[in-house]
Amino acid sequence: MKILALGAHPDDIEFGCGGSLLRFIREGHDVYIFVATRGELGGDSETRKSEQEEAASYAGIKKVFWGGYEDSRLPLSKELISNIESVLEEINPEYIFIHYNEDTHQDHRVLAEATLSATRYVPNFLFYEGPTTVNFSPNVYIDIDREIDDKVILLKKHSSQVSKVIAGMPELSIVDFALSTAQFRGIQGRRRTAEAFRSLRLFIDIPDAVSL
C-alpha cells in the first residue's frame, strides 16, 4: 500500500503517528510525508528542514514533500488544497494520516481542513493527536510496542526541539510527552504502547478463511 502522512511542522508527524508509519514500512508498504512549513518560529528553518530529512531517511520514508508555507500563517486556500491534491496525484495513497481538526494551533487546524477537502476520494482517513490537540476521542489503535524505541529515535533526530519543555510543564520534554501518550493509549487499547486515531473513513479488509 501507499500511505501519506501530513504535518504542519517538522516533528508533528513523528509525534502523532511515527510508530505506526514505522510499522507500515517494516511490513513493506510505501510511506510518504508532506510537511507544510519548516517550523521557523521554533528554530532555524534550515536546521529544522535538515532534521526532518534525517528523521525521514532513518525511518525509510520514500519522499518528503515540502509545502513551503510560513510557520503560523498557513492559509486555508484553494492553493493549499491544490498542492495537497498534486501530492495525491503523484502517489495515489490508500491511507491518510493528519492532525485532528480540533487543535489549539491554527496551522494544525488549517492543514486538517485543507486535507479533508483534498482527500475526499481516499478510502482510509485517520486523524492523529499531538500535544495541542483538544477533544480527542480515538476509535482506532495501532500497537507500536516493537516500534516505540525507534519512534523515540525519530523524535530525537529533531535535536533542536527535544531539549525544549512543554509550556506549563517545565519537567516534561516532547519525548516524555510522546512516551506518556503511547503508554496511556496502550492501556486504553490493552497493549503496552499504542498510537490512537480518530477515523473519518476506515475500510476493514476481511481476509479469506484459511482451511486447516
PyMOL commands that set and color helices and strands:
alter all, ss='L'
color gray80, all
select helices_A, chain A and resi 12-26+40-42+45-59+78-91+106-118+148-157+159-162+174-188
alter helices_A, ss='H'
color red, helices_A
select strands_A, chain A and resi 2-7+30-37+63-69+95-99+124-128+140-143+165-166+169-173+194-201
alter strands_A, ss='S'
color yellow, strands_A
deselect
rebuild
show_as cartoon
